[in-house]
Amino acid sequence: MERSFADSKELHGLRYCRLRGLKNASEQALLTAAVQNIKKIATHLARLEKVCCNYLG
């Protein structure tokens, strides 16, 4: 969990909010979380494909 927050801060710009207001800050946090989840899914699928290709081929 700590690593996830650190990645959000360092890699995805959550150190500072880009826009003002609670709605905009919440939107930025949710989009950042979505990006992190997409990256995790892509990494998992790439590893899975590599394992399947090695196993079948």
Buried (B, 14 or more C-beta within 10 A) or exposed (E): EEEEEEBBEEEBEBEEBEEEEEEEBEBBBEEBBEBBEEEEEEEEEEEEEEEEEEEEE
